[in-house]
Amino acid sequence: MYRLYIGFRLLDEFESIREAKQFAGKSGLSGVFNLIGDNYRDAWYVPINKTSQNKK
């Protein structure tokens, strides 16, 4: 089981790393994502998408 966070906020739990990373990519959120599981940890930063920011 893998838990996906943005900052310290839990977004969801996933069965696979791939599923969690796909969710993060499609979420439209920006910031530091943390993926934590048994003997596994990963973190990455997603910047604000300026093109979608201009559409609002």
C-alpha distance matrix in Angstrom:
0.0 3.8 6.8 10.0 13.3 16.9 18.9 17.7 16.9 13.4 13.5 10.4 6.7 5.8 5.0 7.0 8.8 11.9 11.0 10.2 13.4 15.4 14.7 15.8 18.8 19.9 19.5 22.9 21.9 23.2 22.4 19.9 16.3 13.8 10.3 8.6 6.0 7.4 10.8 10.2 11.9 13.9 16.3 18.9 21.7 22.8 26.5 28.2 29.3 33.1 34.0 31.9 33.2 36.7 36.2 35.5
3.8 0.0 3.8 6.6 9.9 13.4 15.4 14.7 14.1 10.9 10.9 8.5 5.5 5.1 6.2 6.7 6.8 10.1 9.5 7.5 10.4 13.0 12.2 12.7 15.8 17.3 16.7 19.8 18.6 19.6 18.6 16.2 12.5 10.0 6.6 5.5 4.4 7.6 10.3 8.5 9.1 10.5 12.7 15.2 18.0 19.1 22.8 24.6 25.9 29.6 30.7 28.7 29.9 33.5 33.2 32.6
6.8 3.8 0.0 3.8 6.5 10.2 12.2 11.1 10.3 7.1 7.7 6.1 4.5 6.4 9.0 9.7 9.3 12.1 10.9 8.0 10.7 13.2 11.6 11.4 15.0 16.3 14.9 17.9 16.2 17.2 16.1 13.8 10.4 8.0 5.7 5.3 6.4 9.9 12.4 10.4 9.7 10.6 11.7 14.1 16.3 17.4 20.8 22.4 24.0 27.6 29.0 26.8 27.6 31.3 31.1 30.2
10.0 6.6 3.8 0.0 3.8 7.0 9.6 9.6 8.6 6.0 5.6 5.6 6.2 7.7 10.9 10.8 9.4 11.4 10.3 6.6 8.5 11.1 9.1 8.1 11.8 13.3 11.7 14.4 12.5 13.4 12.5 10.5 7.0 5.8 4.6 6.6 9.0 12.8 14.5 11.8 10.1 9.6 9.6 11.3 13.0 13.8 17.1 18.6 20.3 23.9 25.2 23.1 23.9 27.6 27.5 26.6
13.3 9.9 6.5 3.8 0.0 3.8 5.9 6.0 5.3 4.4 5.3 7.4 9.1 11.4 14.7 14.6 12.9 14.7 13.7 9.9 11.0 13.5 11.3 9.3 12.9 14.3 12.0 13.9 11.2 11.6 10.1 8.2 5.6 5.0 6.3 8.2 11.4 15.0 16.4 13.8 11.3 10.5 9.3 10.7 11.7 12.7 15.6 16.9 19.1 22.5 24.3 22.2 22.3 26.1 26.4 25.2
16.9 13.4 10.2 7.0 3.8 0.0 3.8 5.9 5.4 6.7 6.9 10.0 12.4 14.4 17.8 17.3 15.2 16.5 15.6 11.9 11.9 14.1 11.9 9.0 12.0 13.5 10.8 11.8 8.5 8.3 6.6 5.6 4.4 6.2 8.8 11.3 14.8 18.4 19.4 16.5 13.5 11.8 9.4 9.7 9.4 10.0 12.4 13.5 16.0 19.2 21.3 19.3 19.1 22.9 23.5 22.2
18.9 15.4 12.2 9.6 5.9 3.8 0.0 3.8 5.6 8.2 9.8 12.9 15.0 17.3 20.5 20.1 17.8 19.5 18.9 15.1 15.1 17.6 15.6 12.6 15.4 17.1 14.4 14.8 11.2 10.1 7.2 5.7 6.4 7.2 10.5 12.3 15.9 19.2 19.8 17.2 13.9 12.6 9.9 10.6 10.1 11.6 13.4 14.6 17.8 20.5 23.1 21.4 20.6 24.4 25.4 24.0
17.7 14.7 11.1 9.6 6.0 5.9 3.8 0.0 3.8 6.5 9.3 12.0 13.9 16.8 20.0 20.2 18.5 20.6 19.7 16.0 16.8 19.3 17.0 14.6 17.9 19.2 16.3 17.4 13.9 13.4 10.9 9.3 9.1 8.5 11.0 11.7 15.0 18.1 19.2 17.1 14.2 13.9 12.0 13.6 13.7 15.2 17.1 18.2 21.2 24.0 26.4 24.4 23.6 27.4 28.2 26.5
16.9 14.1 10.3 8.6 5.3 5.4 5.6 3.8 0.0 3.8 6.2 9.3 12.0 15.1 18.6 19.2 17.9 19.7 18.1 14.6 15.8 17.8 14.9 13.0 16.4 17.1 13.9 15.3 12.2 12.7 11.2 10.5 9.5 9.6 11.5 12.6 15.5 18.8 20.5 18.3 15.8 15.3 13.6 14.8 14.7 15.3 17.3 17.8 20.4 23.3 25.3 22.9 22.3 26.1 26.4 24.5
13.4 10.9 7.1 6.0 4.4 6.7 8.2 6.5 3.8 0.0 3.8 5.8 8.2 11.5 15.0 16.0 15.3 17.2 15.3 11.9 14.0 15.8 12.9 11.8 15.6 16.1 13.3 15.6 13.0 14.2 13.2 12.0 9.8 9.2 9.8 10.5 12.9 16.3 18.4 16.4 14.5 14.4 13.6 15.1 15.8 16.3 18.9 19.5 21.7 24.8 26.5 23.9 23.9 27.7 27.6 25.9
13.5 10.9 7.7 5.6 5.3 6.9 9.8 9.3 6.2 3.8 0.0 3.8 7.3 10.0 13.8 14.6 14.0 15.1 12.8 9.7 11.7 12.9 9.6 9.0 12.7 12.7 9.9 12.6 10.6 12.7 12.6 12.1 9.5 9.9 10.1 11.8 13.9 17.5 19.7 17.3 15.5 14.9 14.0 14.7 15.2 15.0 17.6 17.9 19.5 22.8 24.0 21.3 21.7 25.4 24.9 23.5
10.4 8.5 6.1 5.6 7.4 10.0 12.9 12.0 9.3 5.8 3.8 0.0 3.8 6.7 10.4 11.9 12.1 13.5 10.8 8.3 11.3 12.3 9.2 9.9 13.5 13.4 11.4 14.7 13.5 15.8 15.8 14.9 11.7 11.2 10.0 11.1 12.2 15.6 18.3 16.2 15.2 15.1 15.2 16.4 17.5 17.4 20.4 20.9 22.2 25.6 26.5 23.7 24.6 28.2 27.5 26.2
6.7 5.5 4.5 6.2 9.1 12.4 15.0 13.9 12.0 8.2 7.3 3.8 0.0 3.8 7.1 9.1 10.1 12.0 9.6 7.7 11.3 12.6 10.4 11.6 15.1 15.4 14.1 17.6 16.6 18.5 18.2 16.7 13.1 11.8 9.4 9.5 9.6 12.6 15.6 13.9 13.8 14.4 15.4 17.2 19.0 19.3 22.6 23.6 24.8 28.4 29.2 26.7 27.8 31.4 30.6 29.6
5.8 5.1 6.4 7.7 11.4 14.4 17.3 16.8 15.1 11.5 10.0 6.7 3.8 0.0 3.8 5.6 7.3 8.9 6.5 5.8 9.6 10.6 9.4 11.3 14.1 14.6 14.3 17.9 17.5 19.4 19.4 17.8 14.1 12.8 9.7 10.2 9.5 12.3 15.0 13.1 13.6 14.0 15.6 17.2 19.4 19.5 23.0 24.3 25.0 28.7 29.2 26.9 28.5 31.9 31.0 30.5
5.0 6.2 9.0 10.9 14.7 17.8 20.5 20.0 18.6 15.0 13.8 10.4 7.1 3.8 0.0 3.8 7.2 8.8 7.2 8.0 11.3 12.2 12.0 14.1 16.5 17.1 17.5 21.0 20.9 22.7 22.6 20.7 16.9 15.3 11.8 11.6 9.7 11.5 14.3 12.9 14.4 15.3 17.5 19.3 21.9 22.2 25.9 27.3 27.8 31.6 32.0 29.8 31.6 35.0 34.0 33.7
7.0 6.7 9.7 10.8 14.6 17.3 20.1 20.2 19.2 16.0 14.6 11.9 9.1 5.6 3.8 0.0 3.8 5.4 5.3 6.5 8.8 10.1 11.0 12.7 14.6 15.8 16.7 20.0 20.0 21.4 21.3 19.3 15.5 14.1 10.5 11.0 9.5 11.4 13.3 11.3 12.7 13.0 15.4 16.9 19.7 20.1 23.9 25.7 26.1 29.9 30.2 28.5 30.4 33.7 33.0 33.0
8.8 6.8 9.3 9.4 12.9 15.2 17.8 18.5 17.9 15.3 14.0 12.1 10.1 7.3 7.2 3.8 0.0 3.8 5.5 5.2 6.2 8.6 10.0 10.7 12.4 14.4 15.4 18.2 17.9 18.8 18.5 16.3 12.7 11.3 8.0 9.3 8.8 11.2 12.3 9.4 10.1 9.6 12.0 13.4 16.4 17.0 20.8 22.9 23.4 27.2 27.9 26.4 28.2 31.5 31.2 31.4
11.9 10.1 12.1 11.4 14.7 16.5 19.5 20.6 19.7 17.2 15.1 13.5 12.0 8.9 8.8 5.4 3.8 0.0 3.8 5.4 5.2 6.1 8.6 9.9 10.6 12.4 14.1 16.9 17.4 18.5 18.9 17.3 13.8 13.5 10.7 12.7 12.6 15.0 15.9 12.9 13.3 12.0 13.7 14.1 16.7 16.6 20.2 22.1 22.0 25.8 25.9 24.6 26.8 29.8 29.3 29.8
11.0 9.5 10.9 10.3 13.7 15.6 18.9 19.7 18.1 15.3 12.8 10.8 9.6 6.5 7.2 5.3 5.5 3.8 0.0 3.8 5.6 5.2 6.2 8.7 10.1 10.8 12.2 15.4 16.1 17.9 18.7 17.5 13.9 13.8 11.1 13.1 13.0 15.8 17.4 14.7 14.9 13.9 15.1 15.5 17.6 17.0 20.6 21.9 21.8 25.5 25.5 23.6 25.9 28.9 28.0 28.2
10.2 7.5 8.0 6.6 9.9 11.9 15.1 16.0 14.6 11.9 9.7 8.3 7.7 5.8 8.0 6.5 5.2 5.4 3.8 0.0 3.8 5.5 5.1 6.3 8.7 10.1 10.5 13.6 13.5 15.0 15.4 14.0 10.3 10.1 7.7 10.2 11.0 14.3 15.9 12.8 12.3 11.1 11.9 12.5 14.6 14.4 18.0 19.4 19.9 23.7 24.2 22.3 24.0 27.4 26.8 26.7
13.4 10.4 10.7 8.5 11.0 11.9 15.1 16.8 15.8 14.0 11.7 11.3 11.3 9.6 11.3 8.8 6.2 5.2 5.6 3.8 0.0 3.8 5.4 5.0 6.2 8.7 9.8 12.3 12.3 13.3 13.8 12.5 9.3 10.0 8.3 11.6 12.9 16.2 17.0 13.5 12.4 10.2 10.5 10.1 12.1 11.7 15.3 17.1 17.3 21.1 21.6 20.2 22.1 25.3 25.0 25.3
15.4 13.0 13.2 11.1 13.5 14.1 17.6 19.3 17.8 15.8 12.9 12.3 12.6 10.6 12.2 10.1 8.6 6.1 5.2 5.5 3.8 0.0 3.8 5.4 5.1 6.3 8.5 11.1 12.3 14.0 15.5 15.0 12.1 13.3 11.9 15.0 16.1 19.3 20.4 17.0 16.2 14.0 14.0 13.1 14.4 13.0 16.2 17.3 16.8 20.5 20.4 18.7 21.1 24.1 23.3 23.8
14.7 12.2 11.6 9.1 11.3 11.9 15.6 17.0 14.9 12.9 9.6 9.2 10.4 9.4 12.0 11.0 10.0 8.6 6.2 5.1 5.4 3.8 0.0 3.8 5.4 5.2 5.9 9.3 10.2 12.6 14.1 14.1 11.0 12.5 11.4 14.4 15.8 19.3 20.9 17.7 16.5 14.6 14.3 13.6 14.4 12.9 15.9 16.5 16.4 20.1 20.1 17.9 19.9 23.1 22.1 22.1
15.8 12.7 11.4 8.1 9.3 9.0 12.6 14.6 13.0 11.8 9.0 9.9 11.6 11.3 14.1 12.7 10.7 9.9 8.7 6.3 5.0 5.4 3.8 0.0 3.8 5.5 5.2 7.6 7.5 9.2 10.5 10.4 7.7 9.9 9.8 13.3 15.5 19.2 20.3 16.8 14.9 12.5 11.3 10.2 10.7 9.2 12.4 13.4 13.8 17.5 18.2 16.2 17.8 21.2 20.8 20.7
18.8 15.8 15.0 11.8 12.9 12.0 15.4 17.9 16.4 15.6 12.7 13.5 15.1 14.1 16.5 14.6 12.4 10.6 10.1 8.7 6.2 5.1 5.4 3.8 0.0 3.8 5.6 6.8 8.1 9.5 11.6 12.1 10.1 12.7 12.8 16.4 18.5 22.0 22.8 19.2 17.3 14.4 13.1 11.1 11.0 8.7 11.5 12.3 11.7 15.5 15.6 14.1 16.2 19.3 18.9 19.4
19.9 17.3 16.3 13.3 14.3 13.5 17.1 19.2 17.1 16.1 12.7 13.4 15.4 14.6 17.1 15.8 14.4 12.4 10.8 10.1 8.7 6.3 5.2 5.5 3.8 0.0 3.8 5.6 8.2 10.8 13.5 14.7 12.7 15.3 15.3 18.7 20.6 24.1 25.3 21.9 20.3 17.7 16.4 14.6 14.2 11.4 13.6 13.4 12.3 15.8 15.3 13.0 15.5 18.4 17.3 17.7
19.5 16.7 14.9 11.7 12.0 10.8 14.4 16.3 13.9 13.3 9.9 11.4 14.1 14.3 17.5 16.7 15.4 14.1 12.2 10.5 9.8 8.5 5.9 5.2 5.6 3.8 0.0 3.8 5.4 8.7 11.4 12.9 11.1 13.9 14.4 17.8 20.0 23.7 25.1 21.8 19.8 17.4 15.8 14.2 13.4 10.8 12.7 12.1 11.9 15.3 15.4 12.7 14.4 17.7 16.7 16.3
22.9 19.8 17.9 14.4 13.9 11.8 14.8 17.4 15.3 15.6 12.6 14.7 17.6 17.9 21.0 20.0 18.2 16.9 15.4 13.6 12.3 11.1 9.3 7.6 6.8 5.6 3.8 0.0 3.8 6.7 10.2 12.6 12.0 15.4 16.6 20.2 22.8 26.5 27.6 24.1 21.7 18.9 16.6 14.3 12.6 9.3 10.2 8.9 8.4 11.6 11.8 9.1 10.6 14.0 13.3 13.1
21.9 18.6 16.2 12.5 11.2 8.5 11.2 13.9 12.2 13.0 10.6 13.5 16.6 17.5 20.9 20.0 17.9 17.4 16.1 13.5 12.3 12.3 10.2 7.5 8.1 8.2 5.4 3.8 0.0 3.8 6.9 9.4 9.3 12.8 14.7 18.1 21.1 24.9 25.8 22.4 19.7 17.0 14.4 12.3 10.3 7.7 8.7 7.8 9.0 12.2 13.5 11.1 11.4 15.2 15.3 14.5
23.2 19.6 17.2 13.4 11.6 8.3 10.1 13.4 12.7 14.2 12.7 15.8 18.5 19.4 22.7 21.4 18.8 18.5 17.9 15.0 13.3 14.0 12.6 9.2 9.5 10.8 8.7 6.7 3.8 0.0 3.8 7.1 8.3 12.1 14.6 18.1 21.4 25.1 25.5 22.0 18.9 15.9 12.7 10.2 7.4 4.9 5.4 5.3 7.8 10.9 13.1 11.6 11.3 15.1 16.1 15.5
22.4 18.6 16.1 12.5 10.1 6.6 7.2 10.9 11.2 13.2 12.6 15.8 18.2 19.4 22.6 21.3 18.5 18.9 18.7 15.4 13.8 15.5 14.1 10.5 11.6 13.5 11.4 10.2 6.9 3.8 0.0 3.8 6.4 9.8 13.0 16.1 19.7 23.3 23.4 20.1 16.7 13.9 10.3 8.3 5.5 5.3 6.3 7.7 10.8 13.6 16.3 15.2 14.5 18.1 19.5 18.8
19.9 16.2 13.8 10.5 8.2 5.6 5.7 9.3 10.5 12.0 12.1 14.9 16.7 17.8 20.7 19.3 16.3 17.3 17.5 14.0 12.5 15.0 14.1 10.4 12.1 14.7 12.9 12.6 9.4 7.1 3.8 0.0 3.8 6.6 10.0 12.9 16.6 20.0 19.9 16.6 13.1 10.4 6.8 5.6 4.4 6.4 8.7 11.0 13.9 16.9 19.5 18.5 18.1 21.8 23.1 22.5
16.3 12.5 10.4 7.0 5.6 4.4 6.4 9.1 9.5 9.8 9.5 11.7 13.1 14.1 16.9 15.5 12.7 13.8 13.9 10.3 9.3 12.1 11.0 7.7 10.1 12.7 11.1 12.0 9.3 8.3 6.4 3.8 0.0 3.8 6.7 10.0 13.5 17.0 17.3 13.9 10.7 8.2 5.5 5.4 6.2 7.6 10.8 13.0 15.2 18.6 20.7 19.3 19.6 23.3 24.0 23.5
13.8 10.0 8.0 5.8 5.0 6.2 7.2 8.5 9.6 9.2 9.9 11.2 11.8 12.8 15.3 14.1 11.3 13.5 13.8 10.1 10.0 13.3 12.5 9.9 12.7 15.3 13.9 15.4 12.8 12.1 9.8 6.6 3.8 0.0 3.8 6.4 10.1 13.5 13.8 10.6 7.4 5.8 4.4 6.8 9.0 11.1 14.4 16.8 19.0 22.4 24.5 23.1 23.4 27.1 27.8 27.1
10.3 6.6 5.7 4.6 6.3 8.8 10.5 11.0 11.5 9.8 10.1 10.0 9.4 9.7 11.8 10.5 8.0 10.7 11.1 7.7 8.3 11.9 11.4 9.8 12.8 15.3 14.4 16.6 14.7 14.6 13.0 10.0 6.7 3.8 0.0 3.8 6.9 10.5 11.2 7.9 5.7 5.2 6.2 8.9 11.7 13.5 17.1 19.4 21.1 24.7 26.4 24.9 25.6 29.3 29.6 29.1
8.6 5.5 5.3 6.6 8.2 11.3 12.3 11.7 12.6 10.5 11.8 11.1 9.5 10.2 11.6 11.0 9.3 12.7 13.1 10.2 11.6 15.0 14.4 13.3 16.4 18.7 17.8 20.2 18.1 18.1 16.1 12.9 10.0 6.4 3.8 0.0 3.8 7.2 8.2 5.9 4.6 6.6 8.7 12.0 15.0 17.1 20.6 22.9 24.8 28.4 30.1 28.5 29.2 32.9 33.2 32.5
6.0 4.4 6.4 9.0 11.4 14.8 15.9 15.0 15.5 12.9 13.9 12.2 9.6 9.5 9.7 9.5 8.8 12.6 13.0 11.0 12.9 16.1 15.8 15.5 18.5 20.6 20.0 22.8 21.1 21.4 19.7 16.6 13.5 10.1 6.9 3.8 0.0 3.8 6.1 5.0 6.4 9.1 12.0 15.2 18.4 20.3 23.9 26.2 27.9 31.6 33.0 31.3 32.3 35.9 36.0 35.4
7.4 7.6 9.9 12.8 15.0 18.4 19.2 18.1 18.8 16.3 17.5 15.6 12.6 12.3 11.5 11.4 11.2 15.0 15.8 14.3 16.2 19.3 19.3 19.2 22.0 24.1 23.7 26.5 24.9 25.1 23.3 20.0 17.0 13.5 10.5 7.2 3.8 0.0 3.8 5.4 8.2 11.6 14.8 18.2 21.6 23.7 27.4 29.8 31.5 35.1 36.6 35.1 36.0 39.6 39.7 39.2
10.8 10.3 12.4 14.5 16.4 19.4 19.8 19.2 20.5 18.4 19.7 18.3 15.6 15.0 14.3 13.3 12.3 15.9 17.4 15.9 17.0 20.4 20.9 20.3 22.8 25.3 25.1 27.6 25.8 25.5 23.4 19.9 17.3 13.8 11.2 8.2 6.1 3.8 0.0 3.8 7.0 10.5 14.0 17.5 21.0 23.6 27.1 29.9 31.7 35.3 36.9 35.7 36.6 40.2 40.6 40.3
10.2 8.5 10.4 11.8 13.8 16.5 17.2 17.1 18.3 16.4 17.3 16.2 13.9 13.1 12.9 11.3 9.4 12.9 14.7 12.8 13.5 17.0 17.7 16.8 19.2 21.9 21.8 24.1 22.4 22.0 20.1 16.6 13.9 10.6 7.9 5.9 5.0 5.4 3.8 0.0 3.8 6.9 10.5 13.8 17.4 19.9 23.5 26.3 28.0 31.6 33.1 32.0 33.0 36.5 37.0 36.8
11.9 9.1 9.7 10.1 11.3 13.5 13.9 14.2 15.8 14.5 15.5 15.2 13.8 13.6 14.4 12.7 10.1 13.3 14.9 12.3 12.4 16.2 16.5 14.9 17.3 20.3 19.8 21.7 19.7 18.9 16.7 13.1 10.7 7.4 5.7 4.6 6.4 8.2 7.0 3.8 0.0 3.8 7.0 10.6 14.1 16.8 20.2 23.1 25.0 28.5 30.4 29.4 30.0 33.6 34.3 34.0
13.9 10.5 10.6 9.6 10.5 11.8 12.6 13.9 15.3 14.4 14.9 15.1 14.4 14.0 15.3 13.0 9.6 12.0 13.9 11.1 10.2 14.0 14.6 12.5 14.4 17.7 17.4 18.9 17.0 15.9 13.9 10.4 8.2 5.8 5.2 6.6 9.1 11.6 10.5 6.9 3.8 0.0 3.8 7.0 10.6 13.3 16.8 19.8 21.6 25.1 26.9 26.1 26.8 30.3 31.1 31.1
16.3 12.7 11.7 9.6 9.3 9.4 9.9 12.0 13.6 13.6 14.0 15.2 15.4 15.6 17.5 15.4 12.0 13.7 15.1 11.9 10.5 14.0 14.3 11.3 13.1 16.4 15.8 16.6 14.4 12.7 10.3 6.8 5.5 4.4 6.2 8.7 12.0 14.8 14.0 10.5 7.0 3.8 0.0 3.8 7.1 10.1 13.4 16.5 18.6 21.9 24.0 23.3 23.7 27.2 28.3 28.1
18.9 15.2 14.1 11.3 10.7 9.7 10.6 13.6 14.8 15.1 14.7 16.4 17.2 17.2 19.3 16.9 13.4 14.1 15.5 12.5 10.1 13.1 13.6 10.2 11.1 14.6 14.2 14.3 12.3 10.2 8.3 5.6 5.4 6.8 8.9 12.0 15.2 18.2 17.5 13.8 10.6 7.0 3.8 0.0 3.8 6.7 9.9 13.2 15.2 18.4 20.5 20.1 20.6 23.9 25.2 25.3
21.7 18.0 16.3 13.0 11.7 9.4 10.1 13.7 14.7 15.8 15.2 17.5 19.0 19.4 21.9 19.7 16.4 16.7 17.6 14.6 12.1 14.4 14.4 10.7 11.0 14.2 13.4 12.6 10.3 7.4 5.5 4.4 6.2 9.0 11.7 15.0 18.4 21.6 21.0 17.4 14.1 10.6 7.1 3.8 0.0 3.8 6.4 9.8 12.1 15.1 17.6 17.3 17.4 20.7 22.2 22.3
22.8 19.1 17.4 13.8 12.7 10.0 11.6 15.2 15.3 16.3 15.0 17.4 19.3 19.5 22.2 20.1 17.0 16.6 17.0 14.4 11.7 13.0 12.9 9.2 8.7 11.4 10.8 9.3 7.7 4.9 5.3 6.4 7.6 11.1 13.5 17.1 20.3 23.7 23.6 19.9 16.8 13.3 10.1 6.7 3.8 0.0 3.8 6.7 8.5 11.8 14.0 13.6 14.0 17.2 18.6 18.9
26.5 22.8 20.8 17.1 15.6 12.4 13.4 17.1 17.3 18.9 17.6 20.4 22.6 23.0 25.9 23.9 20.8 20.2 20.6 18.0 15.3 16.2 15.9 12.4 11.5 13.6 12.7 10.2 8.7 5.4 6.3 8.7 10.8 14.4 17.1 20.6 23.9 27.4 27.1 23.5 20.2 16.8 13.4 9.9 6.4 3.8 0.0 3.8 6.2 8.8 11.6 11.7 11.5 14.5 16.4 16.8
28.2 24.6 22.4 18.6 16.9 13.5 14.6 18.2 17.8 19.5 17.9 20.9 23.6 24.3 27.3 25.7 22.9 22.1 21.9 19.4 17.1 17.3 16.5 13.4 12.3 13.4 12.1 8.9 7.8 5.3 7.7 11.0 13.0 16.8 19.4 22.9 26.2 29.8 29.9 26.3 23.1 19.8 16.5 13.2 9.8 6.7 3.8 0.0 3.8 5.9 8.9 8.6 7.8 11.0 12.9 13.1
29.3 25.9 24.0 20.3 19.1 16.0 17.8 21.2 20.4 21.7 19.5 22.2 24.8 25.0 27.8 26.1 23.4 22.0 21.8 19.9 17.3 16.8 16.4 13.8 11.7 12.3 11.9 8.4 9.0 7.8 10.8 13.9 15.2 19.0 21.1 24.8 27.9 31.5 31.7 28.0 25.0 21.6 18.6 15.2 12.1 8.5 6.2 3.8 0.0 3.8 5.6 5.7 6.3 9.0 10.5 11.6
33.1 29.6 27.6 23.9 22.5 19.2 20.5 24.0 23.3 24.8 22.8 25.6 28.4 28.7 31.6 29.9 27.2 25.8 25.5 23.7 21.1 20.5 20.1 17.5 15.5 15.8 15.3 11.6 12.2 10.9 13.6 16.9 18.6 22.4 24.7 28.4 31.6 35.1 35.3 31.6 28.5 25.1 21.9 18.4 15.1 11.8 8.8 5.9 3.8 0.0 3.8 5.5 4.8 6.3 8.9 10.4
34.0 30.7 29.0 25.2 24.3 21.3 23.1 26.4 25.3 26.5 24.0 26.5 29.2 29.2 32.0 30.2 27.9 25.9 25.5 24.2 21.6 20.4 20.1 18.2 15.6 15.3 15.4 11.8 13.5 13.1 16.3 19.5 20.7 24.5 26.4 30.1 33.0 36.6 36.9 33.1 30.4 26.9 24.0 20.5 17.6 14.0 11.6 8.9 5.6 3.8 0.0 3.8 5.4 5.3 6.7 9.4
31.9 28.7 26.8 23.1 22.2 19.3 21.4 24.4 22.9 23.9 21.3 23.7 26.7 26.9 29.8 28.5 26.4 24.6 23.6 22.3 20.2 18.7 17.9 16.2 14.1 13.0 12.7 9.1 11.1 11.6 15.2 18.5 19.3 23.1 24.9 28.5 31.3 35.1 35.7 32.0 29.4 26.1 23.3 20.1 17.3 13.6 11.7 8.6 5.7 5.5 3.8 0.0 3.8 5.4 5.2 6.9
33.2 29.9 27.6 23.9 22.3 19.1 20.6 23.6 22.3 23.9 21.7 24.6 27.8 28.5 31.6 30.4 28.2 26.8 25.9 24.0 22.1 21.1 19.9 17.8 16.2 15.5 14.4 10.6 11.4 11.3 14.5 18.1 19.6 23.4 25.6 29.2 32.3 36.0 36.6 33.0 30.0 26.8 23.7 20.6 17.4 14.0 11.5 7.8 6.3 4.8 5.4 3.8 0.0 3.8 5.5 5.7
36.7 33.5 31.3 27.6 26.1 22.9 24.4 27.4 26.1 27.7 25.4 28.2 31.4 31.9 35.0 33.7 31.5 29.8 28.9 27.4 25.3 24.1 23.1 21.2 19.3 18.4 17.7 14.0 15.2 15.1 18.1 21.8 23.3 27.1 29.3 32.9 35.9 39.6 40.2 36.5 33.6 30.3 27.2 23.9 20.7 17.2 14.5 11.0 9.0 6.3 5.3 5.4 3.8 0.0 3.8 5.5
36.2 33.2 31.1 27.5 26.4 23.5 25.4 28.2 26.4 27.6 24.9 27.5 30.6 31.0 34.0 33.0 31.2 29.3 28.0 26.8 25.0 23.3 22.1 20.8 18.9 17.3 16.7 13.3 15.3 16.1 19.5 23.1 24.0 27.8 29.6 33.2 36.0 39.7 40.6 37.0 34.3 31.1 28.3 25.2 22.2 18.6 16.4 12.9 10.5 8.9 6.7 5.2 5.5 3.8 0.0 3.8
35.5 32.6 30.2 26.6 25.2 22.2 24.0 26.5 24.5 25.9 23.5 26.2 29.6 30.5 33.7 33.0 31.4 29.8 28.2 26.7 25.3 23.8 22.1 20.7 19.4 17.7 16.3 13.1 14.5 15.5 18.8 22.5 23.5 27.1 29.1 32.5 35.4 39.2 40.3 36.8 34.0 31.1 28.1 25.3 22.3 18.9 16.8 13.1 11.6 10.4 9.4 6.9 5.7 5.5 3.8 0.0
